[in-house]
Amino acid sequence: MRIAILGGTGDIGEGLALRWGLDTDHKIIVGSRDPQKARQHATAYRERIREQGGESDIAGASNIDAVGGADVVLLSVPPEYVLETIETVAGSLSEDMVVVSPAVSMSRDDSGFHYEQPESSGSATAIAEEATPDGIPAVGAFHNISADRLTNLDTELDVDTVVVGDGKEAKYLVKKLADEIKGLRAIDGGDLANAPEVEGVTPLLINIAMNNEEMNHLGVRFQ
Ligand SMILES: NC(=O)c1ccc[n+]([C@@H]2O[C@H](COP(=O)([O-])OP(=O)(O)OC[C@H]3O[C@@H](n4cnc5c(N)ncnc54)[C@H](OP(=O)(O)O)[C@@H]3O)[C@@H](O)[C@H]2O)c1
């Protein structure tokens, strides 16, 4: 499987590249607006995995080149750039690909973080679904995982990720890829219409972490 992580130079992209690189044989393409930056990050991720005694297949490329030939395209960019990023790579997307969105729109005030539900589409995941060319499914996943927890390879993850989407096969594929990461369990959260409930958990987790010293890098385990 070939996984393109657009904006894979950022926090959650790094975490998922490291975990897939360490725990699977998938080819990971770290995408960036700047291909040189992407290659530098890919080299650093391979080195991190080597330090853990593993070998990985991680390369870097521009976001557009990363998408070419990918099976799965993860939109690991801030929510406000999801639309623009899809538009940039749209010409390279094809119907046999699955697009994945972990994006969560939030605002912050003195009380903490708050979910900002996108008015037009209802969720960042739905924005991704609407922006992808017809026939290419978008799936929401990895919203409630802390990048710090993912990137600390000495930490056992021991968390769940809720996967939402309308395409059954696409959702199954993303669930499988998530389950392949050790300590991560993927749970079917139903249709794309349920994405706001999943995205809305993220600010709750951050607020709990901010207000409870021993609860850094929180995740969710459904029991
Ligand atoms: N961080 C977390 O713990 C976490 C947890 C759950 C979900 N998420 C979601 O995951 C997504 C990525 O989060 P993150 O924390 O990894 O973000 P981030 O580190 O702030 O940014 C990720 C990457 O986005 C790219 N980027 C920045 N500005 C851009 C622009 N104007 N246009 C296109 N790309 C741009 C950058 O890559 P290049 O400069 O290399 O192009 C950057 O490295 C967000 O939507 C967030 O809501 C994050």
The ligand as a Gaussian input file, in Angstrom:
#p B3LYP/6-31G(d) Opt

LIG

0 1
 N       -1.455000      17.872000      16.043000
 C       -2.344000      17.022000      16.571000
 O       -2.138000      16.486000      17.675000
 C       -3.624000      16.681000      15.810000
 C       -4.468000      15.723000      16.332000
 C       -5.625000      15.359000      15.634000
 C       -5.934000      15.999000      14.433000
 N       -5.102000      16.946000      13.950000
 C       -5.444000      17.583000      12.663000
 O       -4.456000      17.184000      11.723000
 C       -4.201000      18.254000      10.808000
 C       -2.715000      18.539000      10.842000
 O       -2.369000      18.966000      12.149000
 P       -0.860000      19.282000      12.540000
 O       -0.844000      19.618000      13.970000
 O        0.008000      18.214000      12.025000
 O       -0.637000      20.625000      11.679000
 P        0.668000      21.477000      11.482000
 O        1.843000      20.762000      12.045000
 O        0.397000      22.862000      11.965000
 O        0.767000      21.586000       9.884000
 C        0.923000      20.424000       9.097000
 C        1.518000      20.842000       7.757000
 O        0.585000      21.605000       7.010000
 C        1.302000      22.295000       6.010000
 N        0.767000      23.635000       5.844000
 C        0.903000      24.695000       6.676000
 N        0.315000      25.786000       6.140000
 C       -0.200000      25.384000       4.951000
 C       -0.899000      26.065000       3.899000
 N       -1.150000      27.378000       3.947000
 N       -1.274000      25.337000       2.817000
 C       -0.996000      24.027000       2.726000
 N       -0.294000      23.331000       3.684000
 C        0.085000      24.023000       4.768000
 C        2.761000      22.356000       6.445000
 O        3.514000      21.536000       5.557000
 P        4.505000      22.138000       4.468000
 O        4.973000      23.479000       4.950000
 O        5.622000      21.138000       4.476000
 O        3.742000      22.185000       3.194000
 C        2.734000      21.742000       7.830000
 O        3.903000      21.022000       8.145000
 C       -5.035000      19.448000      11.263000
 O       -6.149000      19.576000      10.425000
 C       -5.447000      19.096000      12.686000
 O       -6.726000      19.609000      12.992000
 C       -3.947000      17.301000      14.601000

